[in-house]
Amino acid sequence: MSVEVRIRPIEVKDLHHYIRWYADPEVALGAQGYTEDLNMDIVLRRHECDRAAGRLPFGIETQDGRLIGSIGVSEYSGSTGEASVVIMIGEKEFWGRGLGAQAIRLFVDKLFSEDANLRTITARIYSFNHRSVRCFLKAGFKCERVERSAAVVGGNVVDVVVMAIRRPGG
C-alpha cells in the first residue's frame, strides 16, 4: 500500500480548518467528547498554549497538499517514557480510507526516532468510536484495557479504550 498522506507542523494559516471541523458535531464528539463554538481567537490562543508547552500538533495532509486533519501528543512523561497521542480526521470525505492509520504510523515512527527514551505510546479512545479503535489497531496498537465509565460524552457516561504501542525491540 502506498502512503497517501504526510504529516507536517500545523501553521497559523491552517487554524481556520479547526473552526469548520469542530462545528460538525460528529467530528467534535468523536475527537474531544463535546461540541463547542470556536472562533479564531480561541483557536489562536490554544495554538499558542500548545506551542509554549512544546506539544504543537501536526497536520495530516494528502500528497496534493490538502489538510484533512491533525495528530499530536496530548500528554508526555519523560520519567516513564510514555506519550499519549490524539488524532482527528476533520474532513469526513476521507474517513474509512486508511489515511488515519497511515498518519499514526508516520507519527509513531517520528516520535520513536526523535526520542530515545520514549518506550510506549498510548491512545485513549471513547468506546463508541469504533472507527478510531480500528484505525489504531491497523496502525499496530494493541488494546491494553477498557476503563469503565471513564468519561462523559454528550451527557452520557462512556467507557474509554486505552491502546498502546511499544518501541520495537524495547
Contacts in CASP RR format, 6 or more apart in sequence:
PFRMAT RR
TARGET T0000
AUTHOR 0000-0000-0000
METHOD contacts of the structure
MODEL  1
MSVEVRIRPIEVKDLHHYIRWYADPEVALGAQGYTEDLNMDIVLRRHECD
RAAGRLPFGIETQDGRLIGSIGVSEYSGSTGEASVVIMIGEKEFWGRGLG
AQAIRLFVDKLFSEDANLRTITARIYSFNHRSVRCFLKAGFKCERVERSA
AVVGGNVVDVVVMAIRRPGG
3 102 0 8 1.000
3 106 0 8 1.000
4 62 0 8 1.000
4 63 0 8 1.000
4 97 0 8 1.000
4 99 0 8 1.000
4 102 0 8 1.000
5 60 0 8 1.000
5 61 0 8 1.000
5 62 0 8 1.000
5 63 0 8 1.000
5 68 0 8 1.000
5 99 0 8 1.000
5 100 0 8 1.000
5 102 0 8 1.000
5 103 0 8 1.000
5 106 0 8 1.000
6 60 0 8 1.000
6 61 0 8 1.000
6 63 0 8 1.000
6 106 0 8 1.000
7 58 0 8 1.000
7 59 0 8 1.000
7 60 0 8 1.000
7 61 0 8 1.000
7 71 0 8 1.000
7 103 0 8 1.000
7 106 0 8 1.000
7 107 0 8 1.000
7 110 0 8 1.000
8 58 0 8 1.000
8 59 0 8 1.000
8 61 0 8 1.000
9 56 0 8 1.000
9 57 0 8 1.000
9 58 0 8 1.000
9 59 0 8 1.000
10 47 0 8 1.000
10 56 0 8 1.000
10 57 0 8 1.000
10 58 0 8 1.000
10 59 0 8 1.000
10 70 0 8 1.000
12 44 0 8 1.000
12 47 0 8 1.000
14 59 0 8 1.000
14 67 0 8 1.000
15 40 0 8 1.000
15 43 0 8 1.000
15 44 0 8 1.000
15 47 0 8 1.000
16 40 0 8 1.000
16 43 0 8 1.000
17 67 0 8 1.000
17 69 0 8 1.000
17 90 0 8 1.000
18 38 0 8 1.000
18 43 0 8 1.000
18 70 0 8 1.000
19 38 0 8 1.000
19 39 0 8 1.000
19 40 0 8 1.000
19 43 0 8 1.000
21 27 0 8 1.000
21 28 0 8 1.000
21 31 0 8 1.000
21 69 0 8 1.000
21 88 0 8 1.000
21 90 0 8 1.000
21 91 0 8 1.000
22 28 0 8 1.000
22 31 0 8 1.000
22 32 0 8 1.000
22 35 0 8 1.000
22 36 0 8 1.000
22 38 0 8 1.000
23 37 0 8 1.000
23 38 0 8 1.000
24 90 0 8 1.000
24 92 0 8 1.000
25 35 0 8 1.000
26 92 0 8 1.000
27 88 0 8 1.000
27 90 0 8 1.000
27 92 0 8 1.000
28 34 0 8 1.000
28 35 0 8 1.000
28 36 0 8 1.000
29 35 0 8 1.000
29 153 0 8 1.000
29 154 0 8 1.000
30 126 0 8 1.000
30 128 0 8 1.000
30 129 0 8 1.000
30 132 0 8 1.000
30 153 0 8 1.000
31 86 0 8 1.000
31 88 0 8 1.000
31 90 0 8 1.000
33 126 0 8 1.000
33 151 0 8 1.000
33 153 0 8 1.000
33 154 0 8 1.000
34 153 0 8 1.000
34 154 0 8 1.000
47 56 0 8 1.000
50 56 0 8 1.000
50 57 0 8 1.000
55 72 0 8 1.000
55 73 0 8 1.000
55 74 0 8 1.000
55 76 0 8 1.000
57 70 0 8 1.000
57 71 0 8 1.000
57 72 0 8 1.000
58 70 0 8 1.000
58 71 0 8 1.000
58 72 0 8 1.000
58 107 0 8 1.000
59 67 0 8 1.000
59 69 0 8 1.000
59 70 0 8 1.000
59 71 0 8 1.000
60 67 0 8 1.000
60 68 0 8 1.000
60 69 0 8 1.000
60 70 0 8 1.000
60 71 0 8 1.000
60 87 0 8 1.000
60 89 0 8 1.000
60 99 0 8 1.000
60 100 0 8 1.000
60 103 0 8 1.000
61 67 0 8 1.000
61 68 0 8 1.000
61 69 0 8 1.000
62 68 0 8 1.000
62 94 0 8 1.000
62 99 0 8 1.000
66 91 0 8 1.000
68 89 0 8 1.000
68 90 0 8 1.000
68 91 0 8 1.000
68 94 0 8 1.000
68 99 0 8 1.000
69 87 0 8 1.000
69 88 0 8 1.000
69 89 0 8 1.000
69 90 0 8 1.000
69 91 0 8 1.000
70 87 0 8 1.000
70 88 0 8 1.000
71 85 0 8 1.000
71 86 0 8 1.000
71 87 0 8 1.000
71 88 0 8 1.000
71 103 0 8 1.000
71 104 0 8 1.000
71 107 0 8 1.000
72 85 0 8 1.000
72 86 0 8 1.000
72 87 0 8 1.000
72 107 0 8 1.000
73 83 0 8 1.000
73 84 0 8 1.000
73 85 0 8 1.000
73 86 0 8 1.000
73 111 0 8 1.000
74 84 0 8 1.000
74 85 0 8 1.000
74 86 0 8 1.000
75 82 0 8 1.000
75 83 0 8 1.000
75 84 0 8 1.000
76 82 0 8 1.000
76 83 0 8 1.000
76 84 0 8 1.000
77 83 0 8 1.000
78 117 0 8 1.000
78 118 0 8 1.000
80 119 0 8 1.000
80 120 0 8 1.000
81 117 0 8 1.000
81 118 0 8 1.000
81 119 0 8 1.000
81 120 0 8 1.000
82 118 0 8 1.000
82 119 0 8 1.000
82 120 0 8 1.000
82 121 0 8 1.000
82 122 0 8 1.000
83 111 0 8 1.000
83 115 0 8 1.000
83 118 0 8 1.000
83 120 0 8 1.000
83 121 0 8 1.000
83 122 0 8 1.000
84 121 0 8 1.000
84 122 0 8 1.000
84 123 0 8 1.000
84 124 0 8 1.000
85 104 0 8 1.000
85 107 0 8 1.000
85 108 0 8 1.000
85 111 0 8 1.000
85 121 0 8 1.000
85 122 0 8 1.000
85 123 0 8 1.000
86 123 0 8 1.000
87 100 0 8 1.000
87 103 0 8 1.000
87 104 0 8 1.000
87 107 0 8 1.000
87 123 0 8 1.000
87 132 0 8 1.000
87 135 0 8 1.000
89 95 0 8 1.000
89 99 0 8 1.000
89 100 0 8 1.000
95 131 0 8 1.000
96 131 0 8 1.000
98 135 0 8 1.000
98 138 0 8 1.000
100 135 0 8 1.000
100 139 0 8 1.000
101 135 0 8 1.000
101 136 0 8 1.000
101 138 0 8 1.000
101 139 0 8 1.000
102 139 0 8 1.000
104 135 0 8 1.000
104 136 0 8 1.000
104 139 0 8 1.000
104 141 0 8 1.000
105 139 0 8 1.000
105 140 0 8 1.000
108 121 0 8 1.000
108 139 0 8 1.000
108 165 0 8 1.000
111 118 0 8 1.000
111 121 0 8 1.000
112 118 0 8 1.000
112 121 0 8 1.000
112 167 0 8 1.000
112 168 0 8 1.000
118 167 0 8 1.000
119 166 0 8 1.000
119 167 0 8 1.000
119 170 0 8 1.000
120 164 0 8 1.000
120 165 0 8 1.000
120 166 0 8 1.000
120 167 0 8 1.000
121 141 0 8 1.000
121 164 0 8 1.000
121 165 0 8 1.000
122 144 0 8 1.000
122 162 0 8 1.000
122 163 0 8 1.000
122 164 0 8 1.000
123 132 0 8 1.000
123 136 0 8 1.000
123 141 0 8 1.000
123 162 0 8 1.000
123 163 0 8 1.000
123 164 0 8 1.000
124 160 0 8 1.000
124 161 0 8 1.000
124 162 0 8 1.000
125 132 0 8 1.000
125 133 0 8 1.000
125 136 0 8 1.000
125 160 0 8 1.000
125 161 0 8 1.000
125 162 0 8 1.000
125 163 0 8 1.000
126 132 0 8 1.000
126 151 0 8 1.000
126 153 0 8 1.000
126 158 0 8 1.000
126 159 0 8 1.000
126 160 0 8 1.000
126 161 0 8 1.000
127 133 0 8 1.000
127 146 0 8 1.000
127 158 0 8 1.000
127 159 0 8 1.000
127 160 0 8 1.000
127 161 0 8 1.000
128 153 0 8 1.000
128 158 0 8 1.000
133 143 0 8 1.000
133 161 0 8 1.000
133 163 0 8 1.000
136 163 0 8 1.000
137 143 0 8 1.000
137 163 0 8 1.000
139 165 0 8 1.000
140 165 0 8 1.000
141 163 0 8 1.000
141 164 0 8 1.000
141 165 0 8 1.000
142 163 0 8 1.000
142 164 0 8 1.000
142 165 0 8 1.000
143 161 0 8 1.000
143 162 0 8 1.000
143 163 0 8 1.000
144 162 0 8 1.000
144 163 0 8 1.000
144 164 0 8 1.000
145 162 0 8 1.000
146 159 0 8 1.000
146 160 0 8 1.000
146 161 0 8 1.000
146 162 0 8 1.000
147 159 0 8 1.000
147 160 0 8 1.000
147 161 0 8 1.000
147 162 0 8 1.000
148 159 0 8 1.000
149 157 0 8 1.000
149 158 0 8 1.000
149 159 0 8 1.000
150 158 0 8 1.000
150 159 0 8 1.000
150 160 0 8 1.000
151 157 0 8 1.000
151 158 0 8 1.000
151 159 0 8 1.000
151 160 0 8 1.000
152 158 0 8 1.000
END
